[in-house]
Amino acid sequence: MAKKKEMLLVGSKTKEALKGKGKYNVSSDALDALNNYVYWLVEEAQARCKANGRKTIRNHDILAGC
């Protein structure tokens, strides 16, 4: 089993945002899934930055896939 990654999100704030105006419930594994997605975004941004010969990650490195 893979080691659980450190949580990068503020749980209460993220759950509040996911719930919207009380319209949605949030499952116990939703934060873990979102946290894993954030880790993936970070890795992709690092790869784009490196591929462009930079050491500074910029907003377009993170948003390039959107």
Order of alpha helices (4+ residues) and beta strands (2+ residues): alpha-alpha-alpha
